[in-house]
Amino acid sequence: MARVTVEDCLRQVPNRFSLVHLTAKRVRQLREGAPPHLASKNKEVVVALREIAAGNVYPVSAEEAAQERAEAEARERERLAQAQQAMEAAQAAQARAAAGEDEDDSEAEETDEQ
């Protein structure tokens, strides 16, 4: 693609307002270190427009975004619950090990006294 035009992008995005928002969002992602979908030596805004025109980047509806966010939050809650359970299990094992050491020490003292 020699030049990217607004018309090329509007084939993928319903209107100019959405195109501006999608482009700005993708430019921010690129500037924050997201890998580009197309190899190009252009500035981030041109890369973003080229990606949109090529169909590599597309808008997501509010409902889809909310659903993805809810799923991500549920996965994170589950991950945190598993981490909490693992931490509690480790603490319980440490407590049992410490209690076992105390019992061994008290038994050793009793045999020494006899």
WORA-V810959 format. One record per backbone hydrogen bond with DSSP energy under -1.0 kcal/mol. CO is the residue of the C=O (numbers start at 1). NH is the residue of the N-H. E is the energy in kcal/mol with one decimal. If there is no record, write none. Layout:
# WORA-V810959
CO;NH;E, CO;NH;E
This chain:
# WORA-V810959
5;9;-1.6, 6;10;-2.6, 9;12;-1.7, 9;13;-1.8, 15;19;-2.1, 16;20;-2.6, 17;21;-2.0, 18;22;-2.8, 19;23;-2.7, 20;24;-2.5, 21;25;-2.3, 22;26;-2.4, 23;27;-2.6, 24;28;-2.2, 25;29;-2.0, 26;30;-2.6, 27;31;-2.6, 28;32;-1.7, 29;34;-2.6, 30;33;-1.3, 43;47;-2.3, 44;48;-2.8, 45;49;-2.2, 46;50;-2.6, 47;51;-2.5, 48;52;-2.3, 49;53;-2.6, 50;54;-2.1, 51;56;-2.3, 52;55;-1.1, 61;65;-2.4, 62;66;-2.5, 63;67;-2.4, 64;68;-2.7, 65;69;-2.4, 66;70;-2.5, 67;71;-2.5, 68;72;-2.4, 69;73;-2.5, 70;74;-2.3, 71;75;-2.4, 72;76;-2.2, 73;77;-2.6, 74;78;-2.3, 75;79;-2.4, 76;80;-2.5, 77;81;-2.3, 78;82;-2.3, 79;83;-2.2, 80;84;-2.4, 81;85;-2.3, 82;86;-2.4, 83;87;-2.3, 84;88;-2.5, 85;89;-2.4, 86;90;-2.2, 87;91;-2.4, 88;92;-2.4, 89;93;-2.3, 90;94;-2.3, 91;95;-2.4, 92;96;-2.6, 93;97;-2.5, 94;98;-2.8, 95;99;-2.5, 96;100;-2.4, 97;101;-2.0, 98;102;-2.0, 99;103;-2.1, 100;104;-2.0, 101;105;-2.3, 102;106;-2.4, 103;107;-2.2, 104;108;-2.1, 105;109;-2.2, 106;110;-1.9, 107;111;-2.0, 108;112;-1.9, 109;113;-1.9, 110;114;-1.2
